[in-house]
Amino acid sequence: LQVEMIEMLGAERLVHGRIGALPFTVRRDSTLAAPRIGDTVPLQATAEHLHWFDAATQRRL
């Protein structure tokens, strides 16, 4: 994930970025080390932790 923006939300943070041309947002615990804008961070997730949204309607699939 190429980090573009980080939102601090108290106990967690949202890390926004891209993998290639695809936008991604990752929710992380605020106690974990924060990446910096421009960093490339590896991602690993299981299918039950992924949420997909329709690009046109923004509704969850």
Sequence and secondary structure as in RCSB ss.txt:
>XXXX:A:sequence
LQVEMIEMLGAERLVHGRIGALPFTVRRDSTLAAPRIGDTVPLQATAEHLHWFDAATQRRL
>XXXX:A:secstr
 EEEEEEE SSEEEEEEEETTEEEEEEEETTS    TT B      GGG   B TTT  B 
